[in-house]
Amino acid sequence: MKVCIVGASGKLGQYMLQHCLDHNYEVVGVCREQSIAKLDRFKDRVTIIPGKTNDREVIRRAVEGCDGVLAVLVPWGVQKYSSGTAQAVLDYAPPGARLIFSCGWHITRDGRDVYSRLFKTLVATVGWLARLLRFVELDDQVEACRRIFSSDTRWTVVRGSDLEEGESQGLPVWSHHVGDPILKSNLTRRIDFALFMVEALTNEGLIHEAPAIVGRQTPSALEHASQPL
């Protein structure tokens, strides 16, 4: 399998890159030119294409001939970064390719997710301050996912909980809606978020799904697993 990782130099991207190499996949990575050095340990095993991830020509070249694309939707700045990345992947990925996108729990597909008052306040406050400082644009990540959800491509949008570093606990568990009891712990190892992304490439059951994930060793996941069927 040939896989393109859009945003390969970030923490999540590097974990995804390693998981792909562990599967013996051929990997093409896209990252900003100033971040290429972060991938030095992989340079003999991957093809790196430098450029901004919302640069349509960069994405066109990177996804050519790929069976799957793993894209980190980063809402940097006030420049339509997330939606530009998503649209370029949707437009240029080969027909039938598996497209796996990452985002946070604040994204909702059907409006049936249930968020705490604290969560909604934090998202609103952080979003307002970040946009005021022209640092990130959360609304553009919402727009990016809207475009993905309306696409007829073979997409999956993986919605991550709070993240922590640490050794792998295995493939995270997931549910359709934030607010479901299994997700209560709201914590996932970053290495396992990346694992879920990579495993989604070959999971047909996740096509046109927006799974919200949580670590499989968290209290809420273990409690759910212990309940009788």
C-alpha positions in Angstrom: 0.0 0.0 0.0 1.2 3.5 -0.8 0.2 6.1 1.8 0.5 9.9 1.9 0.8 11.6 5.3 -0.2 15.2 5.1 1.4 16.9 8.1 4.1 14.3 8.6 6.5 16.4 10.8 4.1 17.0 13.7 3.9 14.7 16.7 0.9 12.8 15.4 2.3 12.7 11.9 5.6 11.1 13.0 3.7 8.5 14.9 1.6 7.7 11.9 4.7 7.6 9.8 6.3 5.0 12.1 3.1 2.9 12.2 3.0 2.9 8.4 6.6 1.8 8.1 5.8 -1.0 10.6 3.2 -2.2 8.2 5.7 -2.0 5.4 3.7 0.6 3.5 5.4 2.9 1.0 5.1 6.4 2.5 5.1 9.9 1.1 5.2 12.7 3.6 4.2 16.4 3.3 5.5 19.0 5.7 6.7 22.6 5.7 10.2 23.1 4.4 11.4 24.4 7.8 10.3 21.2 9.5 12.0 18.7 7.2 14.8 18.2 9.8 12.3 16.6 12.2 12.0 13.7 9.8 15.8 13.0 9.5 15.5 9.6 11.2 13.0 8.5 8.4 14.7 10.2 5.4 16.1 7.0 3.9 12.7 5.2 4.1 10.2 7.8 3.0 9.7 10.4 0.2 9.4 13.9 1.6 7.6 16.6 -0.3 8.2 20.1 1.2 5.4 22.7 1.2 2.4 24.0 3.0 -0.3 21.4 3.4 -2.9 23.7 1.9 -0.9 24.2 -1.2 -2.9 22.5 -3.9 0.0 21.7 -6.2 2.0 20.2 -3.3 -1.0 18.0 -2.4 -1.6 17.0 -6.0 2.0 15.8 -6.4 2.0 14.0 -3.0 -1.2 12.0 -3.3 -0.5 10.8 -6.9 -0.8 7.0 -7.0 -1.6 6.7 -3.3 -4.0 4.1 -2.0 -4.6 6.1 1.2 -4.1 9.6 2.6 -3.7 10.4 6.3 -4.4 14.1 6.8 -3.9 16.2 9.9 -6.4 19.1 9.8 -4.4 21.9 11.4 -6.3 25.2 11.7 -3.1 27.4 11.6 -3.6 31.1 11.2 -6.5 32.8 9.6 -5.8 31.5 6.1 -8.3 28.7 5.5 -5.6 26.2 6.3 -7.8 23.2 7.3 -10.4 23.7 4.6 -7.6 24.2 2.0 -5.9 21.0 3.0 -9.1 19.0 3.0 -10.3 20.3 -0.3 -7.0 19.6 -2.0 -7.0 16.0 -0.7 -10.6 15.5 -1.8 -9.9 17.0 -5.2 -6.6 15.2 -6.0 -6.6 11.8 -4.2 -7.0 9.0 -6.7 -10.6 7.6 -7.1 -11.3 4.9 -4.5 -8.4 6.0 -2.2 -9.1 5.8 1.6 -9.0 9.3 3.1 -8.5 9.5 6.8 -8.7 13.0 8.5 -7.9 13.9 12.1 -9.7 16.6 14.2 -10.9 17.2 17.7 -14.1 16.2 19.6 -15.6 19.7 18.9 -16.5 18.6 15.4 -20.0 17.1 15.1 -21.4 15.4 12.1 -25.1 15.1 12.9 -25.6 17.5 15.9 -26.2 14.6 18.3 -23.0 14.9 20.3 -23.4 16.1 23.9 -20.8 18.4 25.3 -20.4 19.6 28.8 -20.9 23.3 29.6 -17.2 23.5 30.5 -16.1 22.0 27.1 -18.3 24.4 25.1 -17.0 27.4 27.1 -13.4 26.3 26.5 -13.9 25.8 22.8 -15.7 29.2 22.4 -13.1 31.0 24.5 -10.0 29.4 23.0 -11.5 29.8 19.5 -12.2 33.5 20.0 -8.7 34.3 21.5 -6.9 32.3 18.9 -8.7 34.0 16.1 -8.1 37.4 17.7 -4.4 36.7 17.8 -4.5 35.2 14.3 -3.0 31.9 15.7 -5.7 29.3 14.8 -9.1 29.3 13.2 -11.3 26.6 14.7 -14.3 27.5 12.5 -12.2 26.6 9.4 -11.7 23.1 10.8 -15.5 22.9 11.1 -15.8 24.0 7.4 -13.2 21.5 6.4 -15.2 18.7 8.0 -18.4 19.9 6.4 -16.8 19.5 3.0 -15.5 16.1 3.9 -18.9 14.9 5.2 -20.6 16.0 2.0 -18.1 14.3 -0.2 -18.7 10.9 -2.0 -15.1 9.9 -1.5 -14.2 7.0 0.9 -13.5 9.2 3.9 -13.2 8.8 7.7 -12.9 11.6 10.2 -11.3 10.5 13.4 -12.2 12.8 16.3 -9.6 12.7 19.1 -10.0 13.3 22.8 -7.4 15.0 25.0 -4.0 13.6 24.2 -1.1 12.4 26.3 2.3 10.9 25.6 3.3 7.5 26.7 3.7 3.9 25.5 0.9 2.4 23.4 -2.1 1.0 25.2 -3.4 -0.6 22.0 -6.0 0.4 19.5 -8.4 3.0 21.0 -12.1 2.3 21.3 -14.7 4.5 19.7 -18.3 5.6 19.7 -20.5 7.5 17.3 -21.2 10.5 19.6 -19.3 12.5 22.2 -21.2 12.2 25.4 -21.5 8.4 25.2 -20.4 6.8 28.5 -17.5 4.9 26.9 -15.8 8.2 26.1 -16.2 9.8 29.5 -12.4 9.5 30.4 -11.6 11.9 27.5 -8.0 10.8 27.2 -6.0 8.9 24.5 -2.3 8.3 24.0 -1.1 10.2 21.0 0.7 7.2 19.6 -2.6 5.3 19.7 -4.5 8.1 18.0 -2.0 7.6 15.2 -2.5 3.9 15.3 -6.3 4.3 14.9 -5.7 6.6 11.9 -3.4 4.0 10.2 -5.7 1.0 11.0 -8.7 3.0 9.5 -7.0 2.7 6.1 -8.0 -1.0 5.9 -11.2 -0.9 8.0 -14.1 -0.8 5.6 -16.6 -0.4 8.5 -15.3 3.1 9.2 -16.0 4.5 5.7 -18.3 7.5 6.0 -18.0 7.5 9.8 -16.7 10.1 12.3 -15.6 8.0 15.2 -14.8 9.7 18.5 -12.0 7.8 20.2 -10.7 7.2 23.7 -7.8 5.1 25.1 -8.8 1.5 25.5 -7.1 1.3 29.0 -9.0 4.4 30.3 -11.5 3.9 33.2 -14.5 4.5 31.0 -13.4 2.1 28.3 -12.6 -0.6 30.9 -15.9 -0.1 32.6 -17.7 -0.4 29.3 -15.7 -3.6 28.4 -16.7 -5.2 31.7 -20.4 -4.7 31.3 -22.4 -7.8 30.2 -23.6 -7.9 26.6 
